[in-house]
Amino acid sequence: MTKKIKLSNLTDMFKGMDVEALEGVTIEGDIELDLSGGGVFDSTLAYSLGHEAAQIAVHLVNISRLLGYPVEQIFAGSMGTESAVQDVSAPTLLNDLLFSKFEVSNAEEWKHTIQEVTLGATSADGGTRKNTITIGGENALPYYFDSPMPHRNYVTMDVFDMPISMAKAVRTHYEDVMNDPAEWAKKNVREFDADMVTIHLISTDPLINDTPPKEAAKVVEDVLQAVDVPIVIGGSGNPEKDPEVLEKAAEVAEGERVLLASASLNLDYARIAEAANTYGHAVLSWTQLEINAQKELNRKLMKQCNVPRENIVMDPTTAALGYGLDYAYTNMERIRLAGLMGDEELSFPMSSGTTNAWGAREAWMTSSPLKQDSDWGPREYRGPIWEIVTGLSLSLAGNDLFMMMHPGSVQVLKEITQTLFGSIENKSIDINNWIGEI
């Protein structure tokens, strides 16, 4: 009885037998070539025949190697050392791929540079910050080989002027400082390595505490004295109260070149722009996931309010993982590509309210409200992962500055983005054991 086997099966059989050597053994048989295609011997058929012959040769060489035959010496003697047969096993192919070189060139349509914006002011600039932060300046999408990013991504961590409701996974890190914004800011910088601090003056909302602008401005002064990093100043989101609050905050922060958050189309953006121009600050131009609205607001800030280009940062709104991240990503990517292709109304650095990730119920709820749903896993891990994935995704779309809350999320996102940027050396991994390296 005749049994057909493949040469690859023969190789596997010897591997399983732990064969050291075979003596007096002859392997005989016929070789069948399986060629698909038409019956005419054309170039296609010839190519197929060559492919099948090469596969046979590879299997025979590997069988010979398994049996202890000095294959490399034979080929080195007849073809030269450089032409010796190489092992075609999967690990070798993977290693060869790792060391392959890729050549890239600039996309011809990307001929423009994203505007650079510097935040913070040192003593040399008339301020009291230890350092400044510059974002923007890109000539391509992030982390591309053809046009390295001139500046890395930065993180500004949230501080509130009053205790607020938070997911438990976040609150546990701040319970000791939630009644003191200055101490909260210190903790973010000293313990959690925040590049910047964002002070949210939410108590000024008439529906909360209706804190007067002058009293809110005192909180800004306290934060500026507590930390020496650049800061962002945000209001409560109330369109009637915010312009007045941000005007007073801009006044007490004169010379520090803060980022005023935010100017938007649904409030008196002209007042905020004037405050920024008067006291030497930058403006966060905030719109809600609509590229044409972003163009309109940026145009009004530049043309109507005379805000210099170097004083504008965009916030196109972050819809987080769980309820619209794909739309936020697409919107940011379209904005960045338009800027690179010469749209002067969109060629500004971008900021992301990455903390919006905590608005998704999957980030903070104990479990799914649906009985038939699968286990969501521990929320202590789930929430930070939501924030990390949201930030990382938007970094790939071109985002420059992240507003974040959870210290663990900040640490992980900074390590990933700085590794991609090149300021942190990527650790070497064993590609053959990639699962164990994760």
C-alpha positions as a printed NumPy array, in Angstrom:
array([[  0.   ,   0.   ,   0.   ],
       [  1.312,   3.438,  -0.967],
       [  1.042,   6.389,   1.438],
       [  1.595,   9.975,   0.404],
       [  3.238,  12.439,   2.752],
       [  4.553,  15.965,   2.355],
       [  8.223,  16.792,   2.745],
       [  7.29 ,  19.198,   5.533],
       [  5.649,  16.266,   7.372],
       [  8.886,  14.336,   7.091],
       [ 10.775,  17.216,   8.673],
       [  8.314,  17.358,  11.563],
       [  8.563,  13.589,  12.052],
       [ 12.322,  13.725,  12.564],
       [ 11.996,  16.634,  14.974],
       [  9.594,  14.665,  17.129],
       [ 11.87 ,  11.596,  17.205],
       [ 14.862,  13.443,  18.671],
       [ 17.109,  11.841,  16.036],
       [ 20.854,  12.256,  16.535],
       [ 22.019,  10.277,  13.466],
       [ 20.755,   7.757,  10.902],
       [ 23.014,   5.058,   9.498],
       [ 22.228,   2.687,   6.642],
       [ 18.881,   4.38 ,   5.968],
       [ 17.76 ,   5.231,   2.451],
       [ 14.78 ,   7.492,   1.821],
       [ 13.151,   6.695,  -1.496],
       [ 10.069,   7.987,  -3.204],
       [  8.605,   9.959,  -6.024],
       [  8.05 ,  13.675,  -5.888],
       [  4.746,  15.017,  -7.145],
       [  4.36 ,  18.654,  -8.16 ],
       [  0.95 ,  20.202,  -7.651],
       [  0.673,  22.938, -10.292],
       [ -2.578,  24.816, -10.65 ],
       [ -3.454,  26.778, -13.747],
       [ -3.922,  26.141, -17.434],
       [ -2.287,  23.502, -19.569],
       [ -0.082,  25.835, -21.586],
       [  3.529,  26.057, -20.505],
       [  3.75 ,  29.831, -20.316],
       [  5.681,  32.143, -17.995],
       [  3.102,  31.699, -15.232],
       [  3.441,  27.926, -15.294],
       [  7.215,  28.212, -15.391],
       [  7.136,  30.456, -12.346],
       [  4.915,  27.966, -10.523],
       [  7.282,  25.11 , -11.388],
       [ 10.223,  27.106, -10.083],
       [  8.358,  27.894,  -6.879],
       [  7.514,  24.231,  -6.26 ],
       [ 11.108,  23.175,  -6.947],
       [ 12.41 ,  25.788,  -4.529],
       [ 10.039,  24.578,  -1.814],
       [ 11.257,  20.997,  -2.329],
       [ 14.854,  22.17 ,  -2.045],
       [ 14.162,  24.02 ,   1.162],
       [ 12.526,  20.988,   2.804],
       [ 15.329,  18.657,   1.65 ],
       [ 17.975,  20.997,   3.006],
       [ 16.245,  21.204,   6.372],
       [ 15.87 ,  17.397,   6.528],
       [ 19.564,  17.019,   5.764],
       [ 20.427,  19.516,   8.463],
       [ 18.296,  17.607,  10.987],
       [ 20.137,  14.421,  10.104],
       [ 23.462,  16.057,  10.863],
       [ 24.672,  16.546,   7.318],
       [ 26.993,  19.606,   6.891],
       [ 24.748,  21.445,   4.441],
       [ 26.325,  24.858,   5.046],
       [ 29.805,  23.579,   4.211],
       [ 28.658,  22.092,   0.916],
       [ 26.936,  25.265,  -0.21 ],
       [ 29.714,  27.476,   1.082],
       [ 32.236,  25.47 ,  -0.943],
       [ 30.293,  25.592,  -4.199],
       [ 28.646,  28.997,  -3.991],
       [ 30.732,  31.041,  -1.55 ],
       [ 30.097,  31.797,   2.077],
       [ 27.697,  34.646,   1.338],
       [ 25.461,  32.335,  -0.691],
       [ 25.204,  29.604,   1.905],
       [ 21.692,  28.307,   2.475],
       [ 19.945,  30.095,   5.309],
       [ 17.623,  28.551,   7.832],
       [ 14.097,  29.428,   6.801],
       [ 12.522,  28.789,  10.175],
       [ 10.029,  31.338,  11.474],
       [ 12.326,  32.883,  14.139],
       [ 14.975,  33.658,  11.505],
       [ 12.437,  35.308,   9.251],
       [ 11.169,  37.407,  12.159],
       [ 14.685,  38.457,  13.124],
       [ 15.469,  39.366,   9.519],
       [ 12.332,  41.501,   9.451],
       [ 13.344,  43.278,  12.652],
       [ 16.604,  44.418,  11.095],
       [ 15.099,  45.443,   7.775],
       [ 15.54 ,  49.066,   6.828],
       [ 12.628,  51.178,   5.684],
       [ 13.068,  54.256,   3.559],
       [ 10.464,  56.995,   3.569],
       [ 10.176,  60.407,   2.007],
       [  8.12 ,  63.493,   2.692],
       [  4.539,  63.454,   1.443],
       [  4.542,  66.039,  -1.334],
       [  1.293,  67.618,  -0.178],
       [  2.655,  68.156,   3.362],
       [  4.551,  71.386,   2.759],
       [  3.428,  73.43 ,   5.744],
       [  4.393,  73.569,   9.414],
       [  2.055,  73.508,  12.394],
       [  2.31 ,  76.72 ,  14.416],
       [  4.511,  76.548,  17.503],
       [  3.03 ,  77.836,  20.761],
       [  5.052,  78.354,  23.943],
       [  3.35 ,  78.2  ,  27.34 ],
       [  4.816,  79.542,  30.572],
       [  7.382,  82.271,  31.132],
       [ 10.697,  82.067,  32.977],
       [ 12.38 ,  84.942,  34.79 ],
       [ 14.124,  85.828,  31.533],
       [ 10.679,  86.244,  29.962],
       [  9.254,  88.243,  32.859],
       [  7.578,  85.314,  34.622],
       [  8.36 ,  82.956,  37.495],
       [  8.115,  79.53 ,  35.851],
       [ 11.079,  77.162,  36.082],
       [ 10.689,  76.197,  32.441],
       [  8.49 ,  76.766,  29.423],
       [  6.73 ,  74.212,  27.219],
       [  6.52 ,  74.471,  23.425],
       [  4.023,  72.467,  21.4  ],
       [  3.389,  72.28 ,  17.658],
       [  6.011,  72.727,  14.944],
       [  5.265,  69.424,  13.196],
       [  5.706,  68.837,   9.469],
       [  4.011,  65.431,   9.418],
       [  1.734,  63.218,  11.449],
       [  3.261,  62.125,  14.794],
       [  6.205,  59.74 ,  15.069],
       [  6.872,  59.555,  11.317],
       [ 10.447,  58.822,  10.227],
       [ 10.434,  61.394,   7.437],
       [  9.834,  64.408,   9.654],
       [ 10.702,  63.951,  13.344],
       [  8.548,  65.826,  15.853],
       [ 10.367,  68.925,  17.146],
       [  8.615,  68.685,  20.544],
       [  7.236,  65.775,  22.541],
       [  3.692,  65.462,  23.849],
       [  2.95 ,  67.008,  27.26 ],
       [  0.474,  66.3  ,  30.047],
       [ -1.341,  68.84 ,  32.214],
       [ -3.042,  67.37 ,  35.284],
       [ -6.364,  68.608,  36.617],
       [ -6.853,  70.55 ,  39.846],
       [-10.258,  71.858,  41.029],
       [-10.976,  74.804,  43.282],
       [-13.39 ,  72.705,  45.355],
       [-13.94 ,  69.006,  46.097],
       [-15.865,  67.273,  43.32 ],
       [-17.365,  63.86 ,  42.696],
       [-14.818,  61.518,  41.158],
       [-14.525,  57.874,  40.251],
       [-13.126,  56.003,  43.232],
       [-10.032,  54.949,  41.271],
       [ -9.132,  58.645,  40.891],
       [-10.402,  60.008,  44.21 ],
       [ -8.146,  57.759,  46.301],
       [ -5.102,  59.654,  44.985],
       [ -6.401,  63.096,  45.965],
       [ -8.499,  62.732,  49.109],
       [ -5.797,  64.374,  51.226],
       [ -5.574,  67.533,  49.063],
       [ -9.038,  68.087,  47.579],
       [ -9.772,  70.974,  49.954],
       [ -6.589,  72.84 ,  49.021],
       [ -6.004,  73.56 ,  45.305],
       [ -2.417,  74.711,  45.919],
       [ -1.498,  71.454,  47.666],
       [ -3.33 ,  69.522,  44.982],
       [ -1.198,  71.222,  42.344],
       [  1.98 ,  70.473,  44.308],
       [  1.097,  66.804,  44.514],
       [  0.494,  66.591,  40.791],
       [  3.916,  68.041,  40.039],
       [  6.059,  66.513,  42.789],
       [  4.535,  63.045,  43.045],
       [  2.897,  62.482,  39.677],
       [  5.365,  64.287,  37.375],
       [  2.84 ,  66.581,  35.701],
       [  4.342,  68.775,  32.974],
       [  1.668,  71.406,  33.617],
       [ -1.302,  71.978,  35.931],
       [ -4.837,  72.933,  34.938],
       [ -6.828,  74.803,  37.588],
       [-10.589,  74.497,  37.   ],
       [-12.532,  77.308,  38.696],
       [-15.782,  75.346,  38.78 ],
       [-17.025,  76.923,  42.022],
       [-17.694,  80.119,  40.055],
       [-20.718,  78.542,  38.375],
       [-23.886,  80.363,  39.535],
       [-25.529,  76.964,  39.959],
       [-22.763,  75.74 ,  42.285],
       [-21.165,  78.297,  44.64 ],
       [-21.226,  81.388,  42.417],
       [-17.748,  82.298,  43.661],
       [-16.867,  85.902,  42.688],
       [-14.164,  86.306,  40.004],
       [-11.87 ,  88.164,  42.426],
       [-12.019,  85.303,  44.924],
       [-11.438,  82.746,  42.165],
       [ -8.421,  84.726,  40.988],
       [ -6.903,  84.356,  44.461],
       [ -6.921,  80.577,  43.922],
       [ -4.995,  81.111,  40.693],
       [ -2.397,  83.158,  42.576],
       [ -2.048,  80.395,  45.183],
       [ -1.471,  77.755,  42.5  ],
       [  1.099,  79.917,  40.726],
       [  3.022,  80.279,  43.994],
       [  2.74 ,  76.577,  44.822],
       [  4.202,  75.21 ,  41.577],
       [  6.711,  76.467,  39.032],
       [  5.37 ,  74.728,  35.928],
       [  3.222,  76.437,  33.264],
       [ -0.502,  76.4  ,  34.035],
       [ -3.853,  76.308,  32.282],
       [ -6.787,  78.253,  33.733],
       [-10.297,  76.994,  33.099],
       [-13.663,  78.352,  34.172],
       [-16.811,  76.485,  35.122],
       [-18.25 ,  76.157,  31.64 ],
       [-20.941,  78.736,  32.315],
       [-21.055,  80.948,  29.191],
       [-22.243,  84.039,  31.085],
       [-19.797,  83.833,  33.993],
       [-16.643,  82.45 ,  32.356],
       [-15.563,  85.576,  30.428],
       [-15.539,  87.66 ,  33.608],
       [-13.773,  84.923,  35.593],
       [-11.079,  84.393,  32.96 ],
       [-10.521,  88.148,  32.61 ],
       [ -9.705,  88.444,  36.312],
       [ -7.595,  85.287,  36.282],
       [ -5.623,  86.595,  33.301],
       [ -4.945,  89.815,  35.185],
       [ -3.473,  88.171,  38.305],
       [ -1.405,  85.799,  36.113],
       [  0.082,  88.601,  34.029],
       [  3.547,  87.769,  32.771],
       [  3.192,  83.996,  33.339],
       [  1.883,  83.236,  29.822],
       [ -0.889,  80.863,  30.891],
       [ -3.371,  79.103,  28.607],
       [ -6.895,  80.53 ,  29.086],
       [ -9.49 ,  77.775,  28.695],
       [-11.553,  78.442,  26.816],
       [-12.797,  80.713,  24.069],
       [-15.799,  79.194,  22.302],
       [-18.534,  80.271,  19.92 ],
       [-21.265,  80.045,  22.58 ],
       [-19.78 ,  82.725,  24.843],
       [-18.165,  86.133,  24.502],
       [-14.89 ,  84.862,  23.044],
       [-13.845,  88.443,  22.223],
       [-13.545,  89.294,  25.938],
       [-11.312,  86.29 ,  26.576],
       [ -9.208,  87.097,  23.518],
       [ -8.796,  90.69 ,  24.701],
       [ -7.727,  89.508,  28.154],
       [ -5.142,  87.217,  26.582],
       [ -3.775,  90.02 ,  24.413],
       [ -3.713,  92.514,  27.28 ],
       [ -1.896,  90.304,  29.782],
       [  0.257,  88.215,  27.44 ],
       [ -1.451,  84.809,  27.503],
       [ -2.471,  82.1  ,  25.036],
       [ -6.05 ,  81.125,  24.205],
       [ -7.578,  77.653,  24.004],
       [ -9.922,  77.673,  21.014],
       [-12.606,  75.127,  21.897],
       [-15.222,  73.718,  19.546],
       [-17.3  ,  70.555,  19.66 ],
       [-16.246,  67.923,  17.134],
       [-16.918,  70.06 ,  14.069],
       [-14.09 ,  71.027,  11.761],
       [-15.889,  73.976,  10.155],
       [-16.768,  75.436,  13.551],
       [-13.083,  75.148,  14.489],
       [-12.109,  77.04 ,  11.353],
       [-14.698,  79.724,  12.088],
       [-13.581,  80.293,  15.672],
       [ -9.892,  80.353,  14.783],
       [-10.597,  82.823,  11.994],
       [-12.536,  85.113,  14.332],
       [ -9.801,  84.972,  16.974],
       [ -7.18 ,  85.959,  14.398],
       [ -9.094,  88.418,  12.206],
       [-11.616,  90.012,  14.57 ],
       [ -9.776,  89.774,  17.885],
       [ -6.174,  90.106,  16.598],
       [ -4.886,  87.147,  18.591],
       [ -1.399,  86.298,  17.25 ],
       [ -1.046,  82.863,  15.715],
       [  1.557,  81.92 ,  18.303],
       [ -1.078,  82.398,  21.02 ],
       [ -3.701,  79.919,  19.761],
       [ -4.13 ,  76.266,  20.783],
       [ -7.122,  74.224,  19.548],
       [ -9.349,  71.878,  21.516],
       [-11.618,  70.084,  18.996],
       [-13.256,  68.128,  21.889],
       [-12.431,  64.641,  23.037],
       [-15.141,  62.026,  22.766],
       [-13.555,  59.214,  24.715],
       [-13.275,  55.472,  24.332],
       [-16.736,  54.072,  24.846],
       [-18.795,  56.837,  23.246],
       [-17.22 ,  58.28 ,  20.149],
       [-13.436,  57.985,  20.169],
       [-13.434,  57.042,  16.498],
       [-15.192,  60.32 ,  15.655],
       [-12.862,  62.401,  17.836],
       [ -9.838,  60.689,  16.287],
       [-11.089,  61.268,  12.74 ],
       [-11.875,  64.905,  13.475],
       [ -8.425,  65.591,  14.931],
       [ -6.667,  63.735,  12.123],
       [ -8.588,  65.694,   9.473],
       [ -7.665,  68.943,  11.239],
       [ -3.988,  68.032,  11.423],
       [ -3.833,  66.899,   7.781],
       [ -5.563,  70.104,   6.67 ],
       [ -3.008,  72.131,   8.589],
       [ -0.104,  70.233,   7.047],
       [ -1.573,  70.853,   3.604],
       [ -1.728,  74.599,   4.15 ],
       [ -5.031,  75.486,   5.822],
       [ -3.912,  78.458,   7.91 ],
       [ -7.096,  78.327,   9.986],
       [ -6.275,  74.81 ,  11.206],
       [ -2.473,  74.737,  11.446],
       [ -2.348,  75.06 ,  15.241],
       [ -1.318,  72.614,  17.987],
       [ -4.124,  70.652,  19.635],
       [ -5.139,  69.887,  23.209],
       [ -7.305,  66.989,  24.375],
       [ -9.602,  66.833,  27.4  ],
       [ -8.51 ,  63.247,  27.914],
       [-10.236,  63.13 ,  31.296],
       [-13.492,  62.864,  29.341],
       [-12.68 ,  59.155,  29.287],
       [-14.059,  58.998,  32.817],
       [-17.45 ,  60.087,  31.511],
       [-17.934,  56.689,  29.881],
       [-19.828,  54.382,  32.208],
       [-17.469,  51.517,  31.358],
       [-14.645,  53.484,  32.98 ],
       [-16.169,  53.851,  36.449],
       [-19.207,  51.61 ,  36.959],
       [-18.704,  48.5  ,  39.083],
       [-20.307,  46.269,  36.464],
       [-22.635,  46.352,  33.507],
       [-26.256,  47.271,  34.253],
       [-27.27 ,  44.547,  31.799],
       [-27.603,  41.16 ,  33.487],
       [-26.79 ,  39.292,  30.298],
       [-23.592,  41.274,  29.734],
       [-20.143,  39.781,  30.246],
       [-17.901,  40.657,  33.183],
       [-16.335,  44.072,  32.702],
       [-13.374,  43.348,  34.952],
       [-12.064,  45.397,  37.892],
       [-12.773,  49.105,  37.485],
       [ -9.508,  49.97 ,  39.28 ],
       [ -7.777,  48.895,  36.063],
       [-10.574,  49.594,  33.603],
       [-10.824,  53.337,  34.23 ],
       [ -7.115,  54.118,  33.846],
       [ -6.975,  51.956,  30.716],
       [ -9.898,  53.963,  29.291],
       [ -7.929,  57.17 ,  29.847],
       [ -4.68 ,  55.735,  28.459],
       [ -6.264,  54.369,  25.278],
       [ -8.134,  57.629,  24.705],
       [ -4.934,  59.671,  25.014],
       [ -2.766,  57.301,  22.984],
       [ -5.284,  57.136,  20.15 ],
       [ -5.499,  60.915,  19.904],
       [ -1.719,  61.269,  20.092],
       [ -1.574,  59.304,  16.831],
       [ -4.06 ,  61.756,  15.3  ],
       [ -1.773,  64.693,  16.089],
       [ -2.703,  65.805,  19.593],
       [  0.042,  67.703,  21.441],
       [ -1.272,  68.353,  24.971],
       [ -3.304,  66.046,  27.216],
       [ -5.471,  67.135,  30.151],
       [ -5.565,  64.109,  32.472],
       [ -6.5  ,  62.969,  35.987],
       [ -5.31 ,  59.491,  36.997],
       [ -1.594,  59.372,  37.984],
       [ -1.137,  55.872,  36.598],
       [ -2.644,  56.871,  33.27 ],
       [ -0.313,  59.862,  33.109],
       [  2.745,  57.727,  33.772],
       [  1.871,  55.11 ,  31.158],
       [  0.866,  57.592,  28.461],
       [  4.017,  59.671,  28.983],
       [  6.216,  56.578,  28.741],
       [  4.549,  55.368,  25.545],
       [  4.523,  58.725,  23.759],
       [  8.071,  59.61 ,  24.806],
       [  9.283,  56.2  ,  23.644],
       [  7.655,  56.807,  20.253],
       [  9.098,  60.325,  20.238],
       [ 12.567,  58.967,  21.006],
       [ 13.358,  60.68 ,  24.303],
       [ 13.023,  57.344,  26.127],
       [ 14.975,  54.407,  24.758],
       [ 12.771,  51.486,  23.841],
       [ 13.657,  48.363,  25.797],
       [ 14.751,  45.341,  23.774],
       [ 12.418,  42.366,  23.743],
       [ 12.757,  38.721,  22.771],
       [ 10.581,  38.52 ,  19.669],
       [ 10.45 ,  34.741,  19.937],
       [  8.828,  35.088,  23.361],
       [  6.694,  38.126,  22.641],
       [  3.786,  36.946,  24.773],
       [  5.966,  36.682,  27.861],
       [  7.461,  40.12 ,  27.174],
       [  4.136,  41.95 ,  27.373]])
